[in-house]
Amino acid sequence: MRAEEGGLKFPRRVVHAVPGLPRVQESYDFLVIGGGHAGLQAGLKASLLGHSAAIVDRGPKYSRSYYSPRMDNIPGFPGGISGHKLLDEQVAAVRKAETVGYFTPARAVAVARVEREYTVTFEWLKQTHVVRGRALVLAQGVVDRIPSVGGEIDPIFPWANQALVDFCILCDGHELTRRSVAVLGDDAFAARTALDLLHFRPTSVELLTLGQPLLDGVPEVERAPLAATLAEKGIQHTDLEVVGFDEIREKRFGVKFADGSHRSYDRGFSALGWYDMHHEFPRSLGAKFDADGYVMTDEDCRVLTEATGAPIPGLYCVGDQRNGWNQIPEAWATAERAVIHAYGEYL
Ligand SMILES: Cc1cc2nc3c(=O)[nH]c(=O)nc-3n(C[C@H](O)[C@H](O)[C@H](O)COP(=O)(O)OP(=O)(O)OC[C@H]3O[C@@H](n4cnc5c(N)ncnc54)[C@H](O)[C@@H]3O)c2cc1C
């Protein structure tokens, strides 16, 4: 439903029942699941193009970047900016957009395609809501697997929060030049990450497999060349179980092993892959995934169907959840592409 003014169509403003709390409308032009860098940009762009949008998000602390203390590739911030601050800026812009309902902390629990529309069911303020929209933008991101010690993931957080343990080669590889690096992981992805890090000329790279045999279960055709390349490049590995970390005051990544030994590195690098790639909603809507588990889209970020490879009308996937590079400028660009496409095509 729109208000007509002088021949131009204007979207209805999102009504705030209580200041700061949007009222849930029955329908929007865009439904956006996830309010990280991609989802917030999708909502903002929808508003700038004269459309309404509902953004459903669990909260900024679930964004991948929330714990990044300094990001160096964000235009306009020559001294770097933290992920936390950048999210604050994006949230502030979205809160000013009058046609965007930003629901947080809220959790989408179901999606469906009903005739030519989508519905999203979400929980917010202890109530379940169902909203309809012509276009659905999936912007759920991916969740890193965190190294655990004795089954707990908390021990590494202080080192991660001080960027003494990194998670993203494209984001932080440049920080590793002339540093000794411990790469955490035991599989082919970890081995390839250790090799890729050599590009940044660290003083040394060592693989810590956290008690697992290195490359166990990797098909021989892949295992043998990987093991040979690791040996050729001088990347050693330690299979010992890790029982704790230390040296945070010295701003180093100290690792305590089960046999009582200890090693000290300039940096750690977690190469454990993803804990959750948020497959549930795209799978239920018939999406196709690539070999790494990302949602496959075309260049307008339209989700491709598993059955035929054709785009699914009105369904978009943006940011880390789709196939592409897991970077914030890419999250923004894909959000813009999706919304501009829907604006031209459907709305
Ligand atoms: C340590 C670290 C450092 C990084 N540094 C950089 C850097 O320097 N430069 C750079 O460009 N990139 C960096 N990145 C990558 C960057 O964080 C991601 O590319 C970016 O966050 C992707 O944005 P996104 O919106 O796709 O996903 P996210 O920002 O992860 O947001 C996804 C959102 O979706 C929400 N969500 C998921 N499911 C639901 C649901 N069912 N209901 C409601 N909400 C849901 C989540 O709660 C989350 O808020 C870094 C990442 C890490 C981990």
Ligand as a Chemical Component Dictionary entry (heavy atoms), coordinates in Angstrom:
data_LIG
# 
_chem_comp.id                   LIG 
_chem_comp.type                 NON-POLYMER 
_chem_comp.pdbx_formal_charge   0 
_chem_comp.three_letter_code    LIG 
# 
loop_
_chem_comp_atom.comp_id 
_chem_comp_atom.atom_id 
_chem_comp_atom.alt_atom_id 
_chem_comp_atom.type_symbol 
_chem_comp_atom.charge 
_chem_comp_atom.model_Cartn_x 
_chem_comp_atom.model_Cartn_y 
_chem_comp_atom.model_Cartn_z 
_chem_comp_atom.pdbx_ordinal 
LIG C1  C1  C 0 37.954 -10.952 12.938 1  
LIG C2  C2  C 0 37.400 -10.440 11.629 2  
LIG C3  C3  C 0 37.963 -9.332  11.049 3  
LIG C4  C4  C 0 37.453 -8.829  9.855  4  
LIG N1  N1  N 0 38.037 -7.726  9.318  5  
LIG C5  C5  C 0 37.580 -7.230  8.156  6  
LIG C6  C6  C 0 38.224 -6.104  7.553  7  
LIG O1  O1  O 0 39.210 -5.586  8.072  8  
LIG N2  N2  N 0 37.709 -5.644  6.393  9  
LIG C7  C7  C 0 36.632 -6.234  5.768  10 
LIG O2  O2  O 0 36.215 -5.772  4.707  11 
LIG N3  N3  N 0 36.026 -7.314  6.304  12 
LIG C8  C8  C 0 36.474 -7.825  7.469  13 
LIG N4  N4  N 0 35.887 -8.950  8.001  14 
LIG C9  C9  C 0 34.792 -9.600  7.249  15 
LIG C10 C10 C 0 33.460 -8.872  7.506  16 
LIG O3  O3  O 0 33.201 -8.900  8.884  17 
LIG C11 C11 C 0 32.324 -9.562  6.750  18 
LIG O4  O4  O 0 32.640 -9.623  5.374  19 
LIG C12 C12 C 0 31.017 -8.789  6.943  20 
LIG O5  O5  O 0 30.670 -8.752  8.307  21 
LIG C13 C13 C 0 29.912 -9.452  6.124  22 
LIG O6  O6  O 0 28.718 -8.749  6.317  23 
LIG P1  P1  P 0 27.327 -9.544  6.273  24 
LIG O7  O7  O 0 26.280 -8.513  6.482  25 
LIG O8  O8  O 0 27.269 -10.432 5.101  26 
LIG O9  O9  O 0 27.361 -10.526 7.533  27 
LIG P2  P2  P 0 27.463 -10.115 9.132  28 
LIG O10 O10 O 0 28.076 -8.791  9.221  29 
LIG O11 O11 O 0 28.094 -11.275 9.728  30 
LIG O12 O12 O 0 25.930 -9.985  9.512  31 
LIG C14 C14 C 0 25.020 -11.040 9.445  32 
LIG C15 C15 C 0 23.871 -10.731 10.403 33 
LIG O13 O13 O 0 22.779 -11.620 10.144 34 
LIG C16 C16 C 0 22.176 -11.936 11.368 35 
LIG N5  N5  N 0 21.362 -13.143 11.258 36 
LIG C17 C17 C 0 21.721 -14.358 10.812 37 
LIG N6  N6  N 0 20.662 -15.191 10.884 38 
LIG C18 C18 C 0 19.637 -14.475 11.385 39 
LIG C19 C19 C 0 18.284 -14.804 11.693 40 
LIG N7  N7  N 0 17.764 -16.012 11.503 41 
LIG N8  N8  N 0 17.485 -13.830 12.224 42 
LIG C20 C20 C 0 17.985 -12.578 12.441 43 
LIG N9  N9  N 0 19.268 -12.230 12.163 44 
LIG C21 C21 C 0 20.064 -13.176 11.640 45 
LIG C22 C22 C 0 23.375 -12.111 12.302 46 
LIG O14 O14 O 0 22.941 -12.069 13.622 47 
LIG C23 C23 C 0 24.266 -10.934 11.865 48 
LIG O15 O15 O 0 23.973 -9.771  12.612 49 
LIG C24 C24 C 0 36.363 -9.472  9.213  50 
LIG C25 C25 C 0 35.790 -10.608 9.802  51 
LIG C26 C26 C 0 36.308 -11.098 10.995 52 
LIG C27 C27 C 0 35.675 -12.311 11.628 53 
# 
loop_
_chem_comp_bond.comp_id 
_chem_comp_bond.atom_id_1 
_chem_comp_bond.atom_id_2 
_chem_comp_bond.value_order 
_chem_comp_bond.pdbx_ordinal 
LIG C1  C2  SING 1  
LIG C2  C3  SING 2  
LIG C2  C26 DOUB 3  
LIG C3  C4  DOUB 4  
LIG C4  N1  SING 5  
LIG C4  C24 SING 6  
LIG N1  C5  DOUB 7  
LIG C5  C6  SING 8  
LIG C5  C8  SING 9  
LIG C6  O1  DOUB 10 
LIG C6  N2  SING 11 
LIG N2  C7  SING 12 
LIG C7  O2  DOUB 13 
LIG C7  N3  SING 14 
LIG N3  C8  DOUB 15 
LIG C8  N4  SING 16 
LIG N4  C9  SING 17 
LIG N4  C24 SING 18 
LIG C9  C10 SING 19 
LIG C10 O3  SING 20 
LIG C10 C11 SING 21 
LIG C11 O4  SING 22 
LIG C11 C12 SING 23 
LIG C12 O5  SING 24 
LIG C12 C13 SING 25 
LIG C13 O6  SING 26 
LIG O6  P1  SING 27 
LIG P1  O7  DOUB 28 
LIG P1  O8  SING 29 
LIG P1  O9  SING 30 
LIG O9  P2  SING 31 
LIG P2  O10 DOUB 32 
LIG P2  O11 SING 33 
LIG P2  O12 SING 34 
LIG O12 C14 SING 35 
LIG C14 C15 SING 36 
LIG C15 O13 SING 37 
LIG C15 C23 SING 38 
LIG O13 C16 SING 39 
LIG C16 N5  SING 40 
LIG C16 C22 SING 41 
LIG N5  C17 SING 42 
LIG N5  C21 SING 43 
LIG C17 N6  DOUB 44 
LIG N6  C18 SING 45 
LIG C18 C19 SING 46 
LIG C18 C21 DOUB 47 
LIG C19 N7  SING 48 
LIG C19 N8  DOUB 49 
LIG N8  C20 SING 50 
LIG C20 N9  DOUB 51 
LIG N9  C21 SING 52 
LIG C22 O14 SING 53 
LIG C22 C23 SING 54 
LIG C23 O15 SING 55 
LIG C24 C25 DOUB 56 
LIG C25 C26 SING 57 
LIG C26 C27 SING 58 
# 
